[in-house]
Amino acid sequence: MSRSVLLVCHTGRAEAVTAAREVARFLGDAAIDVRVLETEAAELEIPNAVAVPNSPEGARGAEAVIVLGGDGTLLRAAEVAREAEVPLLGINLGHIGFLAEAEPADLTGTVRRIADRDYVVEERLTLDVEVIVDGQIVWRTWALNEASVEKSDRERMMDVVIEVDGRPMSQFGCDGVVMATATGSTAYAFSAGGPILWPDVEALLVVPLNAHALFSRPVVVTPQSTLAVEVLGNEPIGVVWCDGRRGTPLAPGARVQTRGSDRRLKLARLHHGPFTDRLVAKFGLPVRGWRGGVVPPQ
């Protein structure tokens, strides 16, 4: 049976297109077929690449999805890979690239490890997201990083009630509320003042955005918990966004409900170092003066 890999590229960056063509050439030399999305095929111009639908069907049966771009491109590729249950491997051509696993300086080594199947697959918790109006589900999707309920009118605050496991926890005026996974704790939730969770922590975050309330600290709950944000008031001033990519307006009285999903996203990992090192490298954290090393027990 022939082997194949799907390439997903930020075609708006010339360096990403060049890198995609190099990766395709390396894969071809390793007798691995190359797929590209129909929406990107004309710009990539990769000889012998097979154009596939921009849907999970395009990734189904592939060994991996190689993503050339930043975290935004990887989130776009996740929409294709998650349902197909194909692991993603990101090559960072963005700014921080927190989800990426490789750098463009080592394209040859990265492709060689893909060809040799020399990687491990890590599964990340995702969110099931529903919008409910008058007891009816009117919109349903999922998120890897977060579902964010936000005001759509910049001149006004939105009034919300936060609910955990069917019980109200707090009501306040705010700019919005972020409900995030551990993966998303380094994304929007981090910018909003939430804590960083290690990726293997099974938990969900609730982070209010500029809340006018005494109790407005981030809260950490289990992935089995059901979180909900109810939008109060009589005017439509809210919107929900999932990973900043898929969104819908919120009617007055709408309820945005999230919980940990049974379907996870697979990430291909080449490096097995501690998450602390990734955190320091990606955020450029100062560690001068560290004398470290774990003191052995006496």
N, C-alpha and C positions, 0 to 999 in steps of 0.2 A: 504493500500500500504506500502511495507517495506521501511525502511529508509536505506540509505547507505552513506558512506564517503570514499573518495579516499585518501590513504596515499601515499605521495611521499617522498623519503628518500635519504639522502646522504649515500649510502651504503658503501662508503669508510671509514666511521668513525664508529668505534665499538659502541660508545656511542649513535650515531643516530639510529643504528639498534636496540640496547637495548630499547631505548625510543620508537621506532616504535612498538615493540612487546608489550610494556606496554600500549601504546595508544590503540592498537588493542584489548587488553584484556578488557580495560575499556569500549571501544565501544561495545564489545560483551556483557558485563554485562548490558549495557543500551539497548540491543536488536537492535543495529544498525549494519548493515552488513558492512564488510570491503572489500574494493577493493585495489589492489596493481597493479602497472604497471608490465607488462609481463617481462620487462627488469630487474626488481628488485625482482621478486617473489622468485627465487631460493636462493638469499642471505638473504632475510628477513625471510623465513621459518615460515610464520604465519599460523597456522592451520585455516582451513575454510575460509581463505581469497580468494576472487575471482580475478584471474589475468585478467587484461583488457589491451587493446591496448594502446601503448604509443602515443596517439592521442586524439583530443577532444572527440571522441566517448567513450574513456575510462572514461571520467568525466561526460558525459552527463547523467542527471537525478540524480546525486549525490547531497546531501545537501551542501557539502563543500569539499574542498581539503585541507587536513592538511599536511603541509610541515615541515619535520624535517631536518634541516641543516641551512646553511647560506643564504645570499642573492642570491648567485649563484644557489643554489637548488631551491629557490623560483622563480627565473627567468625561470628556466627550467620547473617548474610546471605551470608557467603562460602560456607557449606554449600550454598546455593541457586545462587549465581552461578558458582562455579568450573566445575562440569561443564557448565553451559549456555554457558560462555565469554562471559559478559556482564560488562562492567566495573562495578565498584563505585565509588560516590562517597559519602563519608561527610560528614555535616554534624554537627559536634561538639556534642553535648548532654551529654557526660560530663565527667570530671575532666581528664584529660590529652588523650585523644583523639589519640594519636600517629598512627593510621592515617587520621584524618579529614582532609579536604581543605578544608572550608569551615566558617565559623562562622555561627551563626543570625542574626547581625546583618545578613547580606547574603543573605537567602533569594532576594530578587528577582533580584539579579545572578547568583547561582548557577544558578537555573532558566533565566534568559535564556541563559547560556552552554551549558547542556545543550540548550536548544531550538535554538540556533545551531550545535550540534555543535562548539563552541569549546573543545575540551579535547584532551589527548593521553592515550593509553593506555599505561600502564606495566605491565610484567609482573613478577610477583614469584615467586621460587622457592618451591615447597612441598615437603613431605616425604611420601614413601610410608612407611607404618608397618605392620609385621607383628609379631604375637606368635606365636612358634613353641614348641610343646611336643612333645617326643619326635619331632622331625623333621617335625611336621605344623603347617601354618598354621591357627591356631584363631581368629584375629581379624585383621582388616585394615581400615585407615582411612588418613587423610591428616591433615596439619597445615600451617597457614600459619606459625605462630609457633614451636611446639616440641612435641616429645613428651617428657614428663617421667616417668621411672620413680621412684616414691616409695614410702617405707615406709607401710604402712597401720596399723601398731601404733606409736603415738607413744612407747611405753616401750622400744622395742628398735630397734637399728640393723639395716640390711639389708646383707648381704654380696654384693658384685657383682664381676664381671670385665668390664672395658671392652675391646672389640675394635674394631680398625680394619682394614678390608680383609682380613678373615680371619685376622688375627694378634692374639694377646692383647697388651694394652698395660699394664694394671695391674689389681690386685685390691685391694679395700679395703672396710672397713665405712663406711657413710655414711647420710645421710637420703634420698639419691636421686641421680639423674643427669639433667640436662637436655640434650637434643639439639635444637639450635635452628638456624633459618635466620638470614640477615642481618636480615630483617624482625623476627624474634623476639628479636634481640639487645638491643632496648630494652624487652623485656617481662620474663618470668620469669628468663631468663638474666642480664639486667642486675641484677635484684634479688639474684641468687645470686653476683654478683661477676664475671660474664663481661664481655668487652670489647664495646664498641659497634662494629658493622660498618655501613658505609655501604650503603644498599639495593642499589646496583649491584654490590656485591662478591659474586661467586659463591663462596660458602663455606658450610660448616656448622660449628657450634660444639658442643663437648662440655664441659659445665660440671658438675663434681661438687658435690653439696650437703653441706656440713659433713663432708667425708671425713676419716677418721682414717688419713692416709697421708702419706708424705714427698712423693710425686709426685701432687699433686691439683690442679694448676693447670688452667685452661681450655685447651683445645686447639682449633685451627682447622684444618679439612681441606677438601679440594675437594668440590663437590657430587656428583662421580662416586664418591666413597668410600662404602663401606658401613659404617655404624656399628652396633654391637650392644652391648647390656648383658645379661649373663647373671646371673640371680638364683640365688645359691648357698643352701645350707641345705635343710632338710627340712620347713619350715613355711611356709604361705602368708601372708607378711607384706608383700607388695608389690602395687602397682597402677600402671598406666600411664594417663596422661591426655594427650590431644591438644588443645592450645589451651584446656585447662581445661574442655572441653565434652563430649568423648567419652572414655570410659574403660572399663577392664575389669580385674578382679583378675588377679594373676599367680600361677600355680601354682609350687610349688618346682621349680627347674630351668628355668623359662621363659626364653625369649630374646626380647628386644625389638630388632627390627632396623629400621633406617631408612636411607633414601638419598634423594638429590634426585629429585623426580618429573619426568616428562616433561610433566605437565599443570601449567600455571602459573595463578596468579590474576591477573586483570586489574584494575587500579585506574585510574580516571579522574582525571587531574591537571589542575588549573586553574592552578596556580602553578609557575613554573619556576625558583624561587630555589634556592640551594645547600642541601644537607641540613644544613649547619652552622647555618644560620639557623633551620631547623625545630627542631633539637636545642636551641638556645639558648632559643627561644620556649616550647617545650613543657615543658622542665625548669626554666625560669626561671634559667638559668645566669648568673653574674655576668661581665660583660665590660667593666666600667668600667676606664678607663685604656688601652684599646686605641687605638693611634695609626694602625694598619693601612694597608692598601693594599699591593699586591704591588709590590716594588721591581723595575723593569724591568731586564732583562739589559743589561750594559754592552757 
